[in-house]
Amino acid sequence: MSKRGESGLSLLVGVDKPAGMSSHDVVNRCRRIFGERRVGHTGTLDPLATGALLVCVGPATRLDAFFTGHDKKYQVKVAFGAATETDDAAGSVTRTAPVPDRLRDVAFAREYVESLVGEHSQLPPVYSALKVNGKKACDEARKGNVIDLQPRSIRIYQAVLLGIEEDLDAGLVLWDVEVHVSKGTYVRSIARDMGLALGCPAHVAALRRTQAGRLSLVDCVSLETLEQIGTRASLDPVLLLGYRFLFADEAQAAKVANGNPLRASEVRLCCRPYVGPAAALCACTSGVRESKEPPSDGEVVAVIAGNKLVALYEYSQDRRQFHSRCVFPVGVSRGEGI
């Protein structure tokens, strides 16, 4: 019999987070949906933002550390003409200014947006979840305390102007922009810095995350849909992780269950082109082939047994063997129909 708050489930789902909810709100909703207290997400979205949020359920929450540090893609509306205390529309306006005519020019805007591609030193927003001396910056900012945030190195891989709108009532000009950014990048800071560089205060009016690592919006469902279909929304962690993998035979599975090492000579690594969990459907072995590349030192691989993810192992070049990084006695589901 399961302990209270333990459903016996171990899976991943992609949620299309609605505006007005925090990522923690989504986690609480998923706890109720699955009857499971062990639920976590792998990348915070501000309450204003919508879009792709990966949620781990049950023992699968141990995978969260392996889903951090991924690139992300966003669609953002940058509003010129006003700055806010939070650098987005949720905050109080701190400054306004007339919008220069050049910011209404599509050619100018396109050229400027494309120039954002590259490495930057970015100062996080004062209202952020970053911790300074063990305290969240946003909590301290609400108390009126001065926060000593340090710049961080980030990279913008792609930036494309999708269009320009104008809100005549609010006196704002909005650039619709699509960006692909490295881990740790704050889109609110990008908008703030765009305003500073162009001489017109700016903030994020709307934000939608379209991809986080290998999780795309097409793989996500609304909370209402999740209520209806439950575990049928589960995704394949092997695909989402993107690691090479091995199908453990009975003897290997017994070793893995006890966290014992595997000799490199007995491991056949496989790989497959990434097409996205939604596109893969039931063709779980479509495109799977044996990998000819030898393992590299420190490489993490996924171990599959009984068509579940049962462990993550790491290769040691010195020992010529794979050793346990994370074992799942209750294997992580690879999704419905797989």
Steps between C-alpha positions, in 0.01 A plus 500: 500500500637841400577759762267795520577744221686236298313393189742240366538716190835608358472712187556829320237729350524823306262774613408809299503734798225762493555865589424601858632180659843450650697188414437387859125540441533259207686253721222513761238442231694197373521363854121497512465357150734206562442452873874529551684733739838458329462738207746759373575712194829548316502872416310789657268714290381835637123525572467737201659247264339206324631194323713189530558373854634150567347340809645192675266270695596247767858361507549666160563823697856370539547584131458874555875556538555348155257742334659822625744704294320457170451765233154653469290673236248777561259728321499836674324834459742777595303814588683830446379814676493384861726332753371302798650392832489133398597557134169347393134596487436359848695782665417861571610754241809689614566716195339595170628681191385572145599228255743621229375457143792274410360234734197480269720429199499130412837506324669669796334266747593188303864604471523583870337175612733293282797686650413354840640160399818422692641493852389753761564587862151523645385638834200297626179686592476624858172309526633151428517167681879517520632454851751738655643388834224240522220751439291540186567827321129558435411457869768746605399747229141499628636591844686793348842348560787569259602186311857447383438300185799410285502499118507159334618386159218398266469436129228587251518242221224646284282811506235571238250784468151363429322834476421838657175605669390824658281559805384858445300514825803403709750685285703184444671349198534121522757288322406134454829313529603135496817410689708189560713544812740316727427379852463768765386768256230739621283624214382782727859618520531484121196729469631736768841522334345555156324804644822631654693453175234665285431789737141408577377316812377148427354192666357158413130529417448129428722190502449148371756220529483287189781258582704395802780262409330227297155579636293686242155654526365228271587249774306694766136495608286745691419430864138444400605233250734346756204470739320296234776275366734464799781251437422492127686832482826343620811555287805285432787612729753327276404725210489811715840435657663445162761263641616186326339194654523126544236231520604297804469123481392300804849473648574869445163602643579305818833682534342837436225437757775469763700794366788278391737617224483377141811418301534700180559177309152375588316821409353566156401864476215607274388836369220641291433827321292739708153564354318607817282289731178606327628406156636168618154367599515122537803445278731477799769310309470704180848612394673325792843373404812378671745785555848451359658775709681378814389649832676814619625560852218634716230423242159428652286229336145383560429138594172347379350180640142379478446797267556745786787728586656319796827687546750756380861382488823695449807374315845494661778487244760396760296202620353415160160465660169674559403582857166599651392863510130451569297178536121481487364192684163610360596555138402826334223449247595547134152621413171355391519255210880460515 
